[in-house]
Amino acid sequence: MTPIGFAFDASACSGCKACQAACKDKNQPPVGVLWRRVYEVTGGGWTRAGETWTSDVFAYHLSIACNHCERPICVEVCPTGAMHRRDDGIVAIDREKCVGCQYCAWACPYDAPQYDRANGHMTKCDLCADNLADGKPPACVAACPMRVLDVRDGQGIAANVGPLPDESLTRPALVIKPHRAAQRAGVLGNAEEVHRAVGAEWSLVAFTVLTQMAVGATWWAGVMGAFTKTTMAVVTALTLVGLLASLLHLGTPRNAWRALGNLRTSWLSREVLCASLFVAALFVVLITGRVFWLAQATGAALVVSMVQVYRLRTVAAWDSVRTTVSFVGTTLLLGLLLSGALTRGTAAWWLALVVALTAGALARARFYASRAPALT
């Protein structure tokens, strides 16, 4: 497969944003959605030597869209297979398959996939594939007055150009001629324009915390010898509530079944499978009063898959042992307190459960909010 992607001359870009405007004009994405973004990188200052002040202030621009990577993490993590890489190397979205889970947006280090809230699915640059088929350049390339944007074949390099991430993460098909100040430390001068808000994701907080508590309760029930129908009914109810809460995160909940479509590479797809097996095991236990080990085993698989969903190599704040400790710790602590409250039934146990559950939910909300914008 011969990759196709953009070439960009950062040394001559004026930052006029004609490329960004042309992309908006042709593709008509919703308000707030920018498939191409122009980043303004600034830095330097004034230094004094005796009576003389010297300035080393610098500023340059980076025009970034989807880089149609050779190793696209958005394709890897997409649970439905909606995100795919075509034979010509263009990374595209099948909007009929997309459920709007936004996982690709979390994973992409270039902030390329953008969520269309009105229609409940993801959108992104497809390199104006229709123009290319007609022998025309992409709209952004045609609009650039400085002629610093182009399309080229072959593997690209985006390494060592701040603030772009390490190119080895996804191997982008992007070639950049860097600005002379590209190696210097700088900050984004227009972060409020190019960055999207990172939220607490309360529906996913409910899903992860409740299901982890339910899994933990099945483990501790075995230790305490408390596998009762009441315990298992509560655990099943909590799991179902968590799963229903997770549907609120999706843009098109009616297509949630499609999330099983990429078990080969997507941990989110595997998480959905494990959650389904855990629920099925809970119902078997409820009906038969036996095979408790099945609920414990499928619950363990669910927690493992949850951890892996967030251990994204492109999200430094999440790809840490702290994520594993947090998820396993929530499972053990809340599971213990729930089991104790159900078996002991004292006010102290219930109070401890409520306090720990509240603290756990707030901590999980901070976890989701800790995901920094893709380019900083």
C-alpha angles and dihedrals in degrees: 000000000000109000121227123199149135130298117205133187105209091178092069104031112121095195093238092143094221086136091054092047093048091051091052092047095051101039101032098211117182122277110284094025115112118181089184120038130187111217119202112210116195137173148132128080144192126309127191126221109178108304093343127092118203126195124213095171115150139180133180138163136236120199106204132178130148108326095205090228126213088226101032110190090196089065091044096054101036106115096204103043089243090127108066142158115238125219090260091055097255112139108221141170128237097212092195090064097040115104095188096245089146092216091130090056091053092050102043111096090202097053090236104144109072126192121240099206095185093058098030100235141096125263133192147158113293093186088256089285091183091057092047090051088056093048093255128125122248114276093251092053093048092049099050108111092194093050091229095133125072142151121243142173123238139049115317135209126220098166126135096012111123130258093014117106126245106296092219090073094074106353096234121213089230128121117197129187097208127226114248089250095051093110094053124094111261142159133224110266094194102038092137089060101045102032123084122212116267110217138199093249096218095185090058091043088059092046098049098040097045096044093045090051089050092050091048091051091057090053095047092042087062092050092047094041089238103134095142129153090246092055093047092046091054092046091050092048092050091050093050091048089051092050092049090050090053090058089063088067093060123091091216108025092176088070095050090118088071089070088086090065101098109041089144097072111357119091088193089060089049091048090056090050093049092047090052092049091048092053091047090050091050091054090049090053092047093051100040102027087223144085092056088162089068092062091046093050096046089044090055090050089051093054091047091051091047091055092049093050089065100036089090114166090218096054108069094186091060104032092083140104085248089074091054092046092048095051096042091043092052090049094051099040100042091040091053093048093047092049091047093048092050095046101034097032095197124145091241092060093047092047091050090049093051093048094047092045092052093047091047093051092050091047091050090050089054088049091058092045091052092074102109121217113276097252116033 
